[in-house]
Amino acid sequence: MPAWLRGRGGQPEAYCHRAILDAIRYLVDNGIKWRAMPADFPPWDRVYAFFRRWRDTAWSGSSTTGCADRSAKRWAVTRQRRPV
């Protein structure tokens, strides 16, 4: 539940996250440009801002390093299991 519904302050979201995620999926699936977003979805600049905010938090800092470490460990384990 959003913080603003629990009385903890903040501003309500202007657009439903489901509609924004559907717009991002539509963009990826159909290969359109951001500005060519159909009118059924929220405005393209709001969808892009949501995407950019997610991208910057999801891929920042140590999360990419953690992925690289996991990949290296997985590769090492796979190499050990192969028969000689």
PEZI-V438737 format. One record per residue. RES is the residue in three letters. SS is DSSP state (H for helix, E for strand, - for the rest). PHI is phi in radians with two decimals (NA if undefined). BURIAL is I if it has 9 or more other C-alpha atoms within 8 Angstrom, else O. Layout:
# PEZI-V438737
res->RES ss->SS phi->PHI burial->BURIAL
res->RES ss->SS phi->PHI burial->BURIAL
This chain:
# PEZI-V438737
res->MET ss->- phi->NA burial->O
res->PRO ss->- phi->-1.08 burial->O
res->ALA ss->- phi->-1.09 burial->I
res->TRP ss->- phi->-1.19 burial->I
res->LEU ss->- phi->-1.35 burial->O
res->ARG ss->- phi->-1.56 burial->O
res->GLY ss->- phi->1.36 burial->O
res->ARG ss->- phi->-1.78 burial->O
res->GLY ss->- phi->1.57 burial->O
res->GLY ss->- phi->1.65 burial->O
res->GLN ss->- phi->-1.93 burial->O
res->PRO ss->- phi->-1.10 burial->O
res->GLU ss->- phi->-1.14 burial->O
res->ALA ss->- phi->-1.36 burial->O
res->TYR ss->- phi->-2.27 burial->O
res->CYS ss->- phi->-1.16 burial->O
res->HIS ss->H phi->-1.10 burial->O
res->ARG ss->H phi->-1.08 burial->O
res->ALA ss->H phi->-1.14 burial->I
res->ILE ss->H phi->-1.20 burial->I
res->LEU ss->H phi->-1.15 burial->O
res->ASP ss->H phi->-1.09 burial->I
res->ALA ss->H phi->-1.15 burial->I
res->ILE ss->H phi->-1.15 burial->I
res->ARG ss->H phi->-1.08 burial->O
res->TYR ss->H phi->-1.07 burial->O
res->LEU ss->H phi->-1.06 burial->I
res->VAL ss->H phi->-1.18 burial->O
res->ASP ss->H phi->-1.17 burial->O
res->ASN ss->H phi->-1.72 burial->O
res->GLY ss->- phi->1.15 burial->O
res->ILE ss->- phi->-1.55 burial->O
res->LYS ss->- phi->-1.49 burial->O
res->TRP ss->H phi->-0.99 burial->I
res->ARG ss->H phi->-1.28 burial->O
res->ALA ss->H phi->-1.67 burial->O
res->MET ss->- phi->-1.12 burial->I
res->PRO ss->- phi->-1.06 burial->O
res->ALA ss->- phi->-1.21 burial->O
res->ASP ss->- phi->-1.19 burial->O
res->PHE ss->- phi->-1.72 burial->I
res->PRO ss->- phi->-1.05 burial->I
res->PRO ss->- phi->-0.96 burial->O
res->TRP ss->H phi->-1.03 burial->I
res->ASP ss->H phi->-1.21 burial->O
res->ARG ss->H phi->-1.27 burial->O
res->VAL ss->H phi->-1.14 burial->I
res->TYR ss->H phi->-1.15 burial->I
res->ALA ss->H phi->-1.10 burial->O
res->PHE ss->H phi->-1.09 burial->I
res->PHE ss->H phi->-1.07 burial->I
res->ARG ss->H phi->-1.10 burial->O
res->ARG ss->H phi->-1.12 burial->O
res->TRP ss->H phi->-1.15 burial->O
res->ARG ss->H phi->-1.06 burial->O
res->ASP ss->H phi->-1.22 burial->O
res->THR ss->H phi->-1.47 burial->O
res->ALA ss->H phi->-1.30 burial->O
res->TRP ss->- phi->-1.89 burial->O
res->SER ss->- phi->-1.53 burial->O
res->GLY ss->- phi->1.08 burial->O
res->SER ss->H phi->-1.41 burial->O
res->SER ss->H phi->-1.13 burial->I
res->THR ss->H phi->-1.26 burial->I
res->THR ss->H phi->-1.12 burial->O
res->GLY ss->H phi->-1.07 burial->O
res->CYS ss->H phi->-1.11 burial->O
res->ALA ss->H phi->-1.14 burial->O
res->ASP ss->H phi->-1.10 burial->O
res->ARG ss->H phi->-1.10 burial->O
res->SER ss->H phi->-1.12 burial->O
res->ALA ss->H phi->-1.13 burial->O
res->LYS ss->H phi->-1.13 burial->O
res->ARG ss->H phi->-1.09 burial->O
res->TRP ss->H phi->-1.12 burial->O
res->ALA ss->H phi->-1.11 burial->O
res->VAL ss->H phi->-1.14 burial->O
res->THR ss->H phi->-1.09 burial->O
res->ARG ss->H phi->-1.12 burial->O
res->GLN ss->H phi->-1.25 burial->O
res->ARG ss->H phi->-1.39 burial->O
res->ARG ss->- phi->-1.18 burial->O
res->PRO ss->- phi->-1.25 burial->O
res->VAL ss->- phi->-1.53 burial->O
